[in-house]
Amino acid sequence: MDVRLVPPPQGFEKLVSGGKFRDDLFYRLSVVTVDLPPLRERRDDIPLLVKSFLDEFSRENGKQVPWS
């Protein structure tokens, strides 16, 4: 299963305390926390991401996209 959650700007904790998000679900989701810095702080990752996206595009569309 592929699940992606994007936290709201105010954070899940505020939603739980305000009764707008289930606390039992928050507990289950907060077992693993991944802190990923923004891409602007990981500039070395940009060429890897571009290559990955181009490879996937090429595979899905049967077209070869040149990359140097």
C-alpha positions as a printed NumPy array, in Angstrom:
array([[  0.   ,   0.   ,   0.   ],
       [  1.323,   3.426,  -0.942],
       [  0.107,   6.146,   1.41 ],
       [  1.166,   9.763,   1.44 ],
       [  0.058,  12.246,   4.048],
       [  0.811,  15.911,   3.763],
       [  0.431,  17.539,   7.15 ],
       [ -1.742,  20.626,   7.359],
       [  0.03 ,  23.931,   8.107],
       [ -1.181,  23.941,  11.707],
       [ -0.033,  20.345,  12.263],
       [ -2.018,  17.256,  13.178],
       [ -1.614,  17.887,  16.9  ],
       [ -3.824,  20.99 ,  16.74 ],
       [ -6.419,  19.135,  14.703],
       [ -6.476,  16.301,  17.249],
       [ -6.82 ,  18.678,  20.188],
       [ -9.587,  20.537,  18.331],
       [-11.466,  17.308,  17.682],
       [-11.066,  17.554,  13.893],
       [ -8.738,  14.556,  13.537],
       [ -9.08 ,  11.213,  15.296],
       [ -6.509,  10.783,  18.043],
       [ -6.317,   7.001,  17.582],
       [ -5.53 ,   7.472,  13.882],
       [ -2.926,  10.119,  14.711],
       [ -1.298,   7.708,  17.167],
       [ -1.099,   4.971,  14.522],
       [  0.291,   7.343,  11.902],
       [  2.858,   8.919,  14.198],
       [  4.677,   5.64 ,  14.864],
       [  7.184,   6.494,  12.133],
       [  8.164,  10.082,  11.534],
       [ 10.268,  10.995,   8.527],
       [ 11.838,  14.421,   8.62 ],
       [ 12.847,  15.316,   5.092],
       [ 14.536,  18.681,   4.536],
       [ 13.195,  20.804,   1.675],
       [ 14.686,  20.219,  -1.751],
       [ 16.287,  23.674,  -1.659],
       [ 18.514,  22.303,   1.1  ],
       [ 19.314,  19.133,  -0.862],
       [ 20.481,  20.521,  -4.198],
       [ 22.608,  17.426,  -4.855],
       [ 19.386,  15.401,  -5.082],
       [ 18.005,  17.403,  -8.03 ],
       [ 19.958,  15.6  , -10.802],
       [ 18.995,  12.214,  -9.297],
       [ 15.323,  13.193,  -9.204],
       [ 15.385,  14.541, -12.772],
       [ 16.983,  11.323, -14.035],
       [ 14.434,   9.227, -12.16 ],
       [ 11.495,  11.232, -13.578],
       [ 12.916,  11.097, -17.114],
       [ 13.496,   7.338, -16.873],
       [  9.931,   6.804, -15.689],
       [  8.547,   9.076, -18.431],
       [ 10.603,   7.224, -21.053],
       [  9.35 ,   3.839, -19.846],
       [  5.703,   4.889, -19.687],
       [  5.67 ,   6.691, -23.052],
       [  8.088,   4.612, -25.067],
       [ 10.22 ,   7.658, -25.787],
       [ 13.86 ,   8.155, -25.002],
       [ 14.609,  11.536, -23.432],
       [ 18.285,  12.474, -23.637],
       [ 19.935,  13.404, -20.364],
       [ 23.505,  14.487, -19.852]])
